[in-house]
Amino acid sequence: MSNRTEILAEYRQANSQLATLKKKESVGVQSGSGTVKIEPRYGEEMTYLTNKCAQLDMILEAMAASED
């Protein structure tokens, strides 16, 4: 992960995977007047990807700051 382009590609991939999991998680949830209980199916993987995106974002920000 030494190259900015590689880090950016990894960030985009992780972000895309996270978006896909969020979409899968929300399938079947319908709005209505009653209470909806959501049982996470992808919770651990979503947490991992969220943390990974945050770390990669910090690296990219640091790289951008060092270029200034």
VMD Tcl script that draws the C-alpha trace (Angstrom):
set ca {
  {0.00 0.00 0.00}
  {2.81 2.40 -0.66}
  {1.31 3.91 -3.78}
  {-1.48 6.51 -3.58}
  {-3.20 4.97 -6.60}
  {-3.21 1.52 -4.96}
  {-4.54 2.92 -1.70}
  {-7.26 4.83 -3.52}
  {-8.25 1.69 -5.46}
  {-8.40 -0.33 -2.24}
  {-10.50 2.40 -0.61}
  {-12.95 2.44 -3.51}
  {-13.24 -1.35 -3.46}
  {-13.87 -1.48 0.30}
  {-16.38 1.36 0.03}
  {-18.19 -0.43 -2.80}
  {-18.32 -3.67 -0.80}
  {-19.68 -1.77 2.19}
  {-22.39 -0.15 0.06}
  {-23.35 -3.56 -1.33}
  {-23.65 -5.05 2.16}
  {-25.75 -2.09 3.32}
  {-28.06 -2.58 0.37}
  {-28.35 -6.33 1.09}
  {-29.00 -5.60 4.76}
  {-31.86 -3.26 3.94}
  {-33.61 -5.62 1.50}
  {-36.86 -6.82 2.94}
  {-37.27 -3.93 5.36}
  {-40.53 -2.24 4.54}
  {-41.83 0.96 6.01}
  {-45.05 0.81 7.91}
  {-46.75 1.94 11.07}
  {-45.42 -0.89 13.22}
  {-42.07 -1.32 14.88}
  {-39.42 -2.92 12.68}
  {-36.73 -5.05 14.25}
  {-33.61 -5.40 12.15}
  {-31.30 -8.30 12.85}
  {-27.90 -7.57 11.30}
  {-26.67 -10.33 9.03}
  {-23.48 -8.63 7.90}
  {-22.63 -6.70 11.06}
  {-19.07 -7.92 11.57}
  {-18.11 -7.54 7.93}
  {-19.69 -4.09 7.76}
  {-17.79 -3.02 10.88}
  {-14.54 -4.32 9.40}
  {-15.12 -2.49 6.09}
  {-16.16 0.72 7.86}
  {-12.95 0.68 9.90}
  {-10.88 -0.16 6.82}
  {-12.40 2.75 4.88}
  {-11.74 5.10 7.78}
  {-8.09 4.01 8.01}
  {-7.54 4.30 4.26}
  {-9.21 7.71 4.25}
  {-6.84 8.90 7.00}
  {-3.85 7.64 5.00}
  {-5.05 9.43 1.87}
  {-5.64 12.65 3.82}
  {-2.16 12.44 5.34}
  {-0.64 11.86 1.91}
  {-2.51 14.86 0.51}
  {-1.40 17.02 3.42}
  {2.22 16.02 2.97}
  {2.05 17.04 -0.70}
  {1.08 20.61 0.24}
}
mol new
graphics top color blue
foreach p $ca { graphics top sphere $p radius 0.5 }
foreach p [lrange $ca 0 end-1] q [lrange $ca 1 end] { graphics top cylinder $p $q radius 0.2 }
display resetview
